[in-house]
Amino acid sequence: MAFTWPLLRVDLAAVEENTRRTVEKCATAGIKVWGVTKGMAAREGIARAMTRGGAEGLADSRVKNLAKLKAMKTGLPLALLRIPMQSELSDVVEYADCSLASAPVTILGLEKACAAAGRTHEVILMIDLGDLREGVWFEDREAIGRIADVLKGCSRVRCTGVGVNFGCFGGTLPTREKLLRLEDMGRELGRETGHPVETVSGGATSSLILLEEGTMPPGVNNLRIGEGILLGIDVTHSRAVPWLKQRAMVLEAEVVEVARKPSVPRGPAGSDAFGGKPVFEDRGPRLRAIAAIGRQDVRVEGLTPELEGVCILGASSDHMILDVEDCRLPPAPGDKLRFFPDYGAMLALATSPYVSFKMV
Ligand SMILES: *Cc1c(COP(=O)(O)O)cnc(C)c1O
């Protein structure tokens, strides 16, 4: 089939450069960087760019993506970022060198899977410092002891560190106090197991700001960075990271209709294609364009049009409706309009079978 739109253009040199800048900045604080590939479904170009940029590991939330990464033979250790399902443990030990853990039952299952496969596996114990996603709750005083007891009985699974998430479910922000608490819990785990932990993984892109402010605790020695490297954005703090490149990803969508229509639908109104009740402001007749892309390809709320005067009005499964009245040069059918995706939009694009990729 011919080359098709929608098309996501990826500037791999920018991804590599963002990796290098992140690795260098983190190195000044003794922090190693894992490049997180899940936002782009572990595409080979991305993994290679992160590898060239100096990432010290590659990490992804899906075992399927880790299998892809393993086949690329980058030489970097691979980490699974989602605590594993019971049903995938044998694949976890096959494709990942390290995974995140929070439950004794999963650690025991990994030990069994390792024994069956003749392998070893590392885990990082996640601590929930308030974001309410995975990890042992930081106020649960007995949790560390319980986990340590399980680990002491394991010969193939080794706990190499502790880690934390911020800004994922609860939208919590990383703070120096929280990361000091993480270090503390790492020390406690080391005391309980008799093996000091090597890794203190202090979060993701949203933790970079502590480095910039000089408030990162000295014990933190690992970060897992996706959004910063891929987009140069820190959505948790609603900011562009000033020392990273922002426009490595550009989406192109093709215009299929341009027409002037009223700005309010005509006739009795029910629900839209997704069960929503849209509201419209009457701005009189407006020139509108339809682009051939929709909700099954992208999260349209996460797109920023490049062309001045383009405003995204909404989308159904396959059509995105744009107000182009204020464009100096209105688009015509066949034109490609460009948009910058945020993380959610990129993630959807990366996992839509209808989107093409051009990585240069
Ligand atoms: C996705 C993910 C990351 C990377 O987060 P970014 O905000 O993209 O840097 C890090 N750790 C875990 C556990 C994740 O799931």
The ligand as an ORCA input file, in Angstrom:
! r2SCAN-3c Opt
* xyz 0 1
  C       5.812      5.427     32.520
  C       6.653      5.239     33.704
  C       7.817      6.006     33.873
  C       8.216      7.111     32.922
  O       7.473      8.269     33.189
  P       7.690      9.644     32.395
  O       6.827     10.610     33.092
  O       7.291      9.391     30.988
  O       9.135      9.999     32.503
  C       8.594      5.754     34.975
  N       8.258      4.797     35.877
  C       7.155      4.050     35.748
  C       6.845      3.031     36.772
  C       6.317      4.245     34.669
  O       5.214      3.494     34.550
*
